Amino acid sequence: MLSSLWWTTTLPWITALIVAATIGGIAVGRWPVLRADRTTITLLGSALLLAIGALSLEEAFAGLDLETILLLFSMMVLNACLFLAGFFRLIGTRIVQLARSPRTLLAVVVLAGGVLSALFLNDTVVLMFTPVVLETTLALRRNPVPYLLALALSANVGSTATITGNPQNMIIGSLSQIPYGQFALALAPTALIGLGICWLVIVLVYRDEFGRARLELPPGERVRVFRPLLLKTALVVGLMLAAFLVGVPVPLAAFLAAAAMLATRRLRPERIYKLIDWSLLVFFAGLFVVTHSLETQGLADQLFALLAPLANSGLVPFGLIAVVLSNLISNVPAVLLLQGLVPAFADQERAWLMLAAASTLAGNLTLVGSVANLIVAELALRWGVRITFRAYLRVGVPVTVLTLLVAFLLV
């Protein structure tokens, strides 16, 4: 009886230690002694949590965000089709033609990442455009890291502007019933100023990369394009984006688009499947299980109860609590926890907007702060480009602080 009571009281602490070790391993990309990458670390963390009874198999399954996983898989299918059609090399050539200097190239990346993420899901944008940035920068013999950081940061900042920009904004839009246009008018100025901050911080941090030198254009080569596949993919993607705008659930629209691309007589499906990053899908599945253990053990509720008095003291403290929780348990669970505090504010609409801005911009603080950051880092690693935790912090911290200041002033 005593041993059972001891285990019940000790289990939350052991859970917290395992989660901390898993998140720490994800941050640095490895665990000591073991040959483990981020995917393996999340799997081992999930297995340990299941082994000690921090959550049951049923609870682990319930913690999986299947919509996100389906969306990622669907976009990987479209991504593979675009790659096989020669789309990325074609876009890289066009970007080079527009950008005659490193600073202009950075501006194109920031603007494209931000605007597209405002219209469509930020995770989708980085999934599709990370290969474009890698292909372009490596062809130009530039350091790809600052441009990849720009893509991740701008995708998060740009997604702040609209309800369809990211999952947490979708939740807030549904709960608050704020019209799409009204939401965008309130937060678009923060997003636009934030994109400028992204560009400026990266230019200042990477002074050697963004000197006055012009780009060294690679020797002109003919881009081979598989035109029938490219035209079909363009049509399907266009219909998918239209479906997003008319209100079709994003995962459903993306999955239907992926299914349409797999229905083909010209391309063998196995060529597409070989380009899908299965380990990335496994990584996110494991991450969902790890973070869900905080809820099953009541740790998230305890943290919320501890911070609630601070949040109730005003909009800015409320935003700061959203920042802290978003980095501890990720932004979607943070929004779900903090929604209960919104009715206490006299101006509930401003409280919802503050929650949207703070929880999204908080994702730029660290490499593990948002799904978009991790997608960029994991895809880059498969190209032999490593984004370290320290390298990300050099730009992530100032961008987060400055954009949050803008949000606090404007919202």
N, C-alpha and C positions, 0 to 999 in steps of 0.2 A: 504493500500500500504506500509506504513511504517512498520506495523507489519509483513508483508510478507517479506520485506527486512531484518528486524531484525532476523527473523527465519532462513532465508537463510544463513546469516553470522554466526549465533550462532550454527546451526546444526552440523557443523564439530567439534566444541569444545565439544558438548554434546556427539557426537559419540565417540570421543577420550576418554572421561571420562568413558563411558559405556564399551568400549573395555578394558580400563585399569583395571576397576573394575572386569571384567570377567576374564582377564588373571591373576589378583591378586588372585581372588577366586580359580582359577584352581591351582595356585601355592601352596596355603596353604591348599587346599582341602575343604574349606567351606566358607560361608558367615556369618557375624554376625547375630544373632537372628534366622535366617531361618535354618531349618533342610534340608540343600541342599548339595548334593555331587557334584563331578566335572561334571557329566552328567547333573544334574539339573541346575547347574550354567551356563553351556553353552547354555542350552535351554532358560533359563530366559534372558540371555544376548542377544540371537538371537531375542527373542520376543520383548524386549525393543527397539532394533535397528529397527525392523520392525514397531513397534508402532509409533516411532517418525519420520518415513519416511527416515531413514538413507540409506535404500535400499528397493527396491520393492520386491515382492514375486518372480518376474521373475529374478531379479538380485541375490536374495538369491539362487534360483535354479541354476543359472549360476555359482555361487561361489562354489557349491558342487563339490568336486573332486571325481566323481563317480568311476573312475578307482581305486583309493585308497580304497574306501568303498567296491567295488566288490572284490578287492584283499584280504582285511581283512576278508570278509565273507567267501570267498573260502578257505582261509588258516584255518579259524576256523572250517570248515567242516572237512578238512584233520586232523586238530589237534584233533577233537573229535573222529575221527576214530582211530587214533593212541592211544589215551587214552583208548578207549574201547578195543582195541586189546592188551593192556598191554605193549605198547612200552616204555612208559616213565619209568615205574618201571624197565623194562629190561635194559634201558640205564643207569638209576641210579645205578643199580647193577654193571654194567661194569665200570662206572666212579669210584666207590668206590674201585674196584679191581685195577685200575690204580693209583689212588691217595691215597698214604699212609699217607700224612700229609696235613694240611690245606693249606700250601703254594703251594703244588703240585696240590691240588684240584682247587685252584684259577687259577693256570697256565693253567690247562685243560679247565676251563671255558673261560678264556680270549682267548686262542688260538682257541678253537672251535668257539666262537662267532665271532672273527675277520676273520678267514679264510672263514667260511661259508658266512659271510656278504660280503666278497670280491667277492665271486662267485655268490651269489644270493642276493635278496633284503633284506636289513638289517631289515626292519619291519617284514618281513616274518620269519627271523631267530629268532628274540626275541619272536615272537608270538608262535613259535613251541617249543622253548627251555626254556622259563621262567618256565613252569610247571616241566621240568626236573630238573632245578636248585633248585626249591622249594622242590620237592619230595626228592631229594638227601640230601640237607642240613638239612632238618627237620628230616629225618631218621637218620642222623649222629649226631643229637642234636647240630648242629652248628647254629650260628647267620646267617640267610639267607641274611640279608641286604647287607653286603659287596660283596657277590657273585652275587647278583642281580645287584648291581651297576656295578660290573665288566662286566656282560653280556651286559648291556645297553651301557656302555662306549666303550667296545671293538667292539660291533656291529657297532657303529658310526665310530670309527677309522678305522676298517677293510674295511668298505664300501667305504672309500676314494680311495682305490686302483684301482677300475675298473669302467667302464661306467655302468655296471649292478648292482653296489653296492647300489645305492639309487636313488630316483626320480630325484633329481637335477642333478646328474651326467648323467642320461639318457638324460635330456634336453640339457646339455652342449655337450654331445657326438653328439647329432643330429645337434645342431647349429654349432659346431666347425668342424665337420667331421674329428676329430682326430681318427685314427685307434685304435681299441680296445687294441691291443698289445702295441702300442706306449704310449697310455694313462696309461696302467698298469705299464710299465717300468718307467715312470716318477714319478708316485705317490706311487708305492708299497714300496719303501724304507721308505717314510714318514709313511706309515701305519704300517710297521713292527716295526720301532722304537717306534711308538706310542703305540703299544700293550705292549711293554716292559715298557713304562711309566705308562700305566694303572695298570699293575701288581705291580710295585714298589710303586706307590702312595697309592694304597689301603693297601698294606702290612704296610706301614709307618703310615697311618692314623688309621688303626685297629690293633695296635700292640698286644693287648690282644688276639685277634682272631687268629693271625698268629705267635704265639710263636713256640717253637721247639717241642711242644707236637704232638704226633701222633694221627691220627683219631681214635675215639672210634667206631669200627665197630659194627653195630647193629647185633642182633642175626640172623643167617642165616635163611632165609625163602624162600620157593619155590615161584618163580615168575610165576603167572598164565598168560599164553599167549593164546589168541584166534588166533591160527595159520592161519586159512584160511583168516581172516580179515587182519592180519598182513602182510601176503604174498601179498594179493591184494593191500593193501595200499602202500607197498614197491614198487611194480611194477608201480603203478600209479604215485607215487612221483618221481620215477626214470625217467619215461617218461616225467613228467612235467619239471624236471630239465634239461633233454635233450632238451626239447622245448625251455626253457630259453636260452640255449647256442646256439641254431641254429637261434635265432632271433625272435621267436614267441613272441608277446607282453605278458609281464608278467601277467597282469590281465586276459587276455584271456586264457593263458595256465593254470593258477591256477583255473579259473572257470570251464574249461573243465575237469580238474582233480577232482574237487569237484563234478561235475555232474556224473562222472564215479563212484565215491564212493557211491553216493546216488542211483545208479542203482544196487540194490542188492536184493536177495531173502532171505538172512540170517538175516539181521539187520533191525529192524523197524526204519524208518526215524525219528520218534519222539524222539528216544533215542539220536540221533545226535543233533537234534534241541534244546534239553534241555541243551546241553553243550555249545551252541553258546552264546557268551556274547553280547546279543542284546544291552545292555546299552552302551557298548563300541562303537558299530557302531553309535548309536545315539549321543554319545559324540563327535565323529569326525565330524559327519554331522553338528552339532551345531558350532563346532570350525571353520569349513570352512566358514560358514556364517559370524561369528564374524570377522574373519580376512579379508574377502572380503569387508566388510563395509569400511575399510580403503581405499580401491581402489575406491569404488563408490563415496566417499566424497572427493577424491583427496588428502587425507592426505599422502598416500604413495608417490605420485608424488612430493608433497611439500618437503617431507623429502629427497627424491632423489635429487631434485634441490639444496637443502641446502648442501648436502654432496658431490655432484659431483665434485666441485673444488678440494677437498681433495683427492678424488679417482684418479684424473688425474695427481697427483704429483708423482706417482710411483707405482710399483707393491705392495710393502708392505702397503702403505696407502690404496691402492685399496682392499687388503686383509682385512685390519682392517674395512673398510666400509662394506665389505661383512659380517664380523662378527657381526657388530652392527645391520645391517638390518635383518640378519638371526634371531637374537634374538628378534627383535621388530615385524617383520611381518612374520616370519618363512622363511626357506631357499629357498623353491621353488619360492615364490613371489620375494624374494631378487634376485635370479638368473635371473628371467624374467625382473626385473627392471634394473639390472646392465649390462645385455648383450649389451645394447646400448653404453656402455663406452669402450668395448673391441676394436673396430676398431681404437680408438685413440692411442693404444699402438703399438710400432714398432714391437715387438715380440708378435703377437696375440696369438700364441699357449701357451706361458708362461702365458699370461693373463687369458686364459681359464682355464689352470691348477691351477693357483692361486685361481680363483673363485671357482673351484670345491673343492679344499682342504680347503679353508677358510670357505666356506658356510657349509661344512659337519662337520668339526672339531668344529665349533661354536656351533653345536647342543649339545655338551657336557657341555656347560657352566652352564645351569640351568636345573631343572627337566622338564620344559616346552619347552626346546630348540629343541627337536626333537620328532617325532612321536614314535620312538623306546623307548625313555625314558618313555613316557606316557603309552605305552602298558605294559612295565614292571611294572610300578607303579600300574596301574589299575588291572592287573592280580594278582599281589601280594596281593593287598587289599582284593581280593575275597578269598584268602587263610588265611586272618587274619594277614598279614604282611604289616606294614605301612612304606613306605619310605617317610620321611619328607623332606621338601624343604631344611632345614638346613643340614640334613645328606647328601643330594645329593651335596650341595654346597661344603662341606668339601673335596670331591674328585673331583667334576666336575671342580671347578675353577683351581686347580693346573694342572690337566690333560689337560684342554683346553689351558692354557697358555703355558705349555711345548710343547705340540704337535704343536701348532701354531708356536712357535719359530723354531721347526724342519722344518715345512713346509716353513717358510719364508727363511730359510737357504738353503734348498734343491731345492725348486722350483725357 
